[in-house]
Amino acid sequence: MFISTAFASASSIIKNDASLSDYFLSQFENLTPWKIIIGLIMGCIVGLIIAFVYKRCYRGVLYSPTFALTLMMLTLITTPVVMCIKSDIALSMGMVGALSIVRFRTAVKDPMDTAYMFWALTMGILLGAELYIHALVVVLGISIILFVMTFVRFRNPNSYLLVVHYDDYAETEITQLLRRTVKQRRLRSKTVTRAGAEMTVEVRLDSKQDLVSAVLNIEGVHDATLVACQTEAGA
């Protein structure tokens, strides 16, 4: 009796071990750990390229290192997700359903930030599909295009807002100065009070121009401020 019970227990253990090994073999049948490691390494490389391009081509007021890290993480996270669902239709449908109930409430201030996010997600999809060469070609091609576009913007005059507080009699001389020195300008606002007047003009200047000093040299001007527009800051 004791021998039969022991034999039955041993048989169940062997069967459990066999089923357990079959389970692990089925798990790694289509997706091996080596594939996951290669995908994560490629995702890290591609994500670093995207973050570097974002840093070098950023033209906003305040650069956010956190957003650059987010772009890298998007690539890394998307890669294994696509690897898991590409061979399982049921899992892919469940993933789509789960993502459909997620609401991202973080406001994107610059439309270019949205483009970078789609870029990172696209790279993650390509890497998850194990199209490594295609992903490298795409990320390098887009990077070159962005750098070329940034260089072209460097050659264009930068956009600023010129805010001037002055007495009424100085307006004519200020207008004449702007006509002589600034080819592209546009009046944004003008406020007149008993204490004086305020005028805001959008101007496009080369980096070497010192418009503020020229305006301050006009008699009747109290102060002048030059503010870079958010979309052109740092260009």
C-alpha positions in Angstrom: 0.0 0.0 0.0 2.8 2.4 0.9 4.7 1.5 -2.2 1.7 2.1 -4.5 1.0 5.5 -2.8 4.6 6.5 -3.3 4.6 5.4 -6.9 1.4 7.4 -7.6 2.9 10.5 -5.9 6.1 10.2 -8.0 4.1 9.7 -11.2 2.1 12.9 -10.4 5.3 14.9 -9.8 6.8 13.7 -13.0 3.6 14.6 -14.9 3.5 18.0 -13.2 7.1 18.6 -14.2 6.4 17.5 -17.7 3.4 19.8 -17.9 5.4 22.6 -16.4 8.2 22.2 -18.9 5.7 22.0 -21.7 4.2 25.3 -20.4 7.5 27.1 -20.5 8.4 25.6 -23.9 5.0 26.9 -25.3 5.7 30.3 -23.8 9.1 30.7 -25.5 8.1 28.9 -28.7 7.5 32.1 -30.7 9.2 34.6 -28.4 12.6 33.7 -27.0 14.4 35.7 -24.3 17.1 36.4 -26.8 14.7 38.1 -29.1 13.4 40.2 -26.2 16.9 41.2 -25.2 17.8 42.2 -28.8 14.5 44.1 -29.1 15.1 46.1 -25.9 18.7 46.9 -26.9 17.6 48.2 -30.3 14.7 50.1 -28.6 17.3 51.7 -26.3 19.5 52.7 -29.2 16.6 54.1 -31.3 15.1 55.8 -28.3 18.4 57.6 -27.6 18.6 58.8 -31.2 15.1 60.2 -31.0 15.8 61.9 -27.6 19.1 63.4 -29.0 17.3 64.7 -32.1 14.6 66.2 -29.9 17.2 68.0 -27.7 19.2 69.4 -30.7 16.1 70.5 -32.7 14.0 71.8 -29.8 13.0 75.5 -30.4 10.6 76.1 -27.4 11.2 78.3 -24.4 12.0 75.6 -21.8 13.6 72.3 -22.8 12.2 69.3 -20.8 14.6 66.4 -20.2 11.7 64.5 -18.8 9.9 64.6 -22.2 13.1 63.4 -23.9 13.2 60.4 -21.5 9.5 59.8 -22.1 10.2 59.4 -25.9 12.9 56.8 -25.1 10.5 55.0 -22.8 7.7 55.0 -25.3 10.0 53.2 -27.8 11.2 50.7 -25.1 7.6 49.9 -23.9 6.0 49.6 -27.3 8.7 47.1 -28.6 7.9 44.2 -26.2 4.2 44.9 -26.4 4.2 44.4 -30.2 6.4 41.4 -29.8 3.9 39.7 -27.6 0.7 40.5 -29.5 2.0 40.0 -33.1 1.5 36.2 -33.0 -1.6 36.1 -30.8 -4.8 37.5 -32.2 -6.8 37.1 -29.0 -4.1 38.9 -27.0 -3.9 41.7 -29.5 -7.7 42.3 -29.4 -7.5 42.3 -25.6 -4.7 44.8 -25.7 -6.6 47.1 -28.1 -9.6 46.9 -25.8 -7.5 47.7 -22.7 -5.9 50.7 -24.4 -9.2 52.1 -25.6 -10.3 52.8 -22.0 -7.1 54.7 -21.1 -7.3 58.5 -21.1 -4.1 60.5 -21.3 -4.8 63.9 -19.8 -1.3 65.4 -20.2 -1.6 68.5 -22.4 0.8 68.7 -25.3 1.7 72.4 -25.7 3.8 72.1 -28.9 2.4 70.2 -32.0 5.9 69.0 -32.7 5.9 67.1 -29.3 3.0 65.1 -30.7 4.9 64.3 -33.8 7.9 63.1 -31.7 5.5 60.8 -29.7 4.1 59.2 -32.8 7.7 58.8 -34.1 8.7 57.0 -30.9 5.6 54.7 -31.1 6.2 54.0 -34.8 9.8 52.9 -34.0 8.6 50.7 -31.2 6.1 49.0 -33.6 8.9 48.4 -36.2 11.2 47.0 -33.6 8.5 44.8 -32.1 7.9 43.4 -35.6 11.6 42.6 -35.7 12.2 44.9 -38.6 15.4 46.2 -37.2 17.0 47.3 -40.5 13.8 49.2 -41.5 13.7 50.9 -38.1 17.3 52.1 -38.3 16.8 53.4 -41.8 13.6 55.2 -40.8 15.0 56.8 -37.6 18.2 57.9 -39.4 16.2 59.3 -42.4 13.8 61.3 -40.2 16.7 62.5 -38.0 18.5 63.9 -41.1 15.4 65.6 -42.4 14.8 67.2 -39.0 18.4 68.4 -38.8 18.2 69.9 -42.3 14.9 71.7 -41.5 16.5 73.0 -38.3 19.5 74.3 -40.2 17.2 76.1 -42.7 15.4 77.7 -39.8 18.7 78.9 -38.5 19.2 80.9 -41.7 15.9 82.6 -41.4 15.3 85.8 -39.3 14.0 85.0 -35.8 10.6 86.2 -34.6 10.4 88.5 -31.6 7.9 90.8 -29.8 9.2 94.4 -29.3 7.4 96.1 -26.4 8.0 99.9 -26.1 6.8 102.4 -23.5 7.2 106.0 -24.7 5.7 109.4 -24.8 3.3 110.3 -27.6 5.7 112.6 -29.4 8.3 109.8 -29.8 6.0 107.5 -31.9 7.0 109.0 -35.2 10.7 108.5 -34.7 10.1 105.0 -33.4 8.1 104.1 -36.5 10.8 105.6 -38.8 13.5 103.5 -37.0 11.5 100.3 -37.5 11.0 101.0 -41.2 14.7 101.5 -41.7 16.0 98.6 -39.7 13.3 95.9 -39.8 12.0 94.6 -43.1 9.4 92.3 -41.6 7.2 93.8 -38.8 3.6 93.8 -37.7 1.8 95.9 -35.1 0.2 93.6 -32.5 -1.2 96.1 -30.0 -1.1 99.8 -29.0 -2.2 101.3 -25.7 -2.4 105.0 -25.0 -2.9 106.4 -21.5 -2.3 109.8 -19.8 1.0 108.6 -18.5 2.3 107.6 -22.0 1.8 104.9 -24.6 2.7 101.3 -25.0 3.2 99.5 -28.4 3.8 95.9 -29.2 5.3 95.0 -32.6 6.2 91.6 -34.0 9.5 91.9 -35.7 11.9 89.4 -37.5 15.6 90.1 -36.8 19.0 88.7 -37.4 20.9 87.7 -34.3 23.4 90.5 -34.8 20.9 93.3 -34.7 20.6 95.3 -31.4 17.2 96.9 -31.9 16.6 97.6 -28.2 19.6 99.9 -27.8 18.6 101.8 -31.0 15.0 102.3 -29.6 16.3 103.4 -26.2 18.4 106.1 -27.9 15.3 107.8 -29.0 14.2 110.7 -26.8 10.9 110.1 -25.1 11.3 106.3 -24.9 11.1 105.0 -21.3 11.9 101.3 -21.8 12.0 98.7 -24.5 11.8 94.9 -24.2 12.5 92.2 -26.8 10.7 88.9 -26.2 11.4 85.8 -28.2 8.2 84.1 -29.5 7.8 80.6 -28.1 7.9 78.8 -31.4 11.1 80.6 -32.4 13.0 80.8 -29.2 16.5 79.7 -29.4 16.5 79.5 -33.2 
